[in-house]
Each structure stands twice: as C-alpha cells, then as structure tokens.
Amino acid sequence: MCLWEHLLLQLDHVNTLTKQLEKAIKDNPLCQKLMKLEGVGPIGALGLALRLGKGENFSNGRSASASIGLTPKQYSSGGKERIGHISKRSADKRLRSTLFQGALSVIAQVVNRPPRTNKDQWLLALIERRGKKVAAIALANKTVRTAYAILKNDLMYQPEKLA
C-alpha cells in the first residue's frame, strides 16, 4: 500500500469518526446545553457531559472542577489552611487540555474586541494582572463550575451582558 492510499484511508477514518461525534452531540441534549458555553466545542461538551453527568456525582462545582484538575491544591496542618498551586497532574488530562485550548481561543477573541459581557471584563482584568495562560486555566475552571450548575439545575446558559 503506497503512502497516498494510506492517507486516503486515514482521511476516510477521520470523516467516519467526525460523523459519529456529530451524531452523538446531536442526540445528547446535555451536550447541546454545554456547547453554549464560551470555549466549549463538541469534544469538550461530550467530555464534560460524560464526566459530570447530571451533577449527581459531585457535591459542588469546586469538586467537579477538582476532578478535572483545575483547582489549587489545599494543604492544612494544625488548623492552618494553605492554598498551593494548580498541578498539571490531573485526573482527566485530555478534558483539562481541551478546556484549556478552548479558553485560549476565547482569550484570543476577547483581547481583540471591546468587552460584551461581565465575564469578558473579568477576563481582561485577569489577563492584565496575571497573564494569558493563568487566565485560561481560571476561565476553564469557571467553565466547569458553570457547566456543573447548568447540568445540576437543568438551566440554559445566558451570559450577563454589559449594561
């Protein structure tokens, strides 16, 4: 088999998988809700829907976000609590990476236009203070917590517009 035939076979396989993904997203109402979030595409929506379910597996949004590896580690000893750093060793590296890439794409859009929502204002201020990559992790964390609230309470996502 020559390289060209191998490439065509691989492209056909990718097209088949893409169609299966689109069908899975179309048939799942949870994924439809999650795709309304900024920076969440089909793969991220499917990953979040599978990870979070309807929110019954987690007691709050922080624990949902921690299961993906988007919250700082907490240390406590002798009554003192210290918050550490966010580790890259997460439970779900692929989902964390997908959400991080989605957040980076949102940041790329937000820095080139005036803010439209309260979240855009928050994000621009955070980028100015801490940088784009820290802001991307913070946005991914906020996205997971919002997704948890949407799934747990059966809500539709509507960002707050600026007044």
QUIZIDA-V517930 format. One record per pair of residues at least 6 apart in sequence whose C-alpha atoms are under 6 Angstrom apart, sorted by the first residue. I is the first residue (numbers start at 1). GAP is how many residues later the second one is. D is the distance in whole Angstrom. If there is no record, write none. Layout:
BEGIN
<<I	GAP	D> <I	GAP	D>>
END
This chain:
BEGIN
<<25	6	6> <31	14	5> <31	15	6> <34	11	5> <35	6	6> <35	10	6> <39	63	4> <39	64	5> <39	67	6> <40	62	6> <54	97	5> <54	98	5> <55	93	6> <55	96	6> <55	97	5> <58	6	6> <61	84	5> <61	87	6> <65	79	6> <67	24	6> <68	22	6> <68	23	6> <68	24	5> <68	28	6> <69	21	4> <70	71	5> <71	15	6> <72	12	6> <72	13	5> <72	14	4> <73	10	6> <73	11	5> <73	12	6> <74	8	6> <74	9	5> <74	10	6> <75	6	6> <75	7	5> <76	6	6> <99	41	6> <100	36	6> <100	40	6> <103	33	5> <103	37	6> <104	32	6> <115	6	6> <116	46	6> <117	43	6> <117	44	4> <117	45	5> <118	44	6> <126	9	6> <127	8	6>>
END
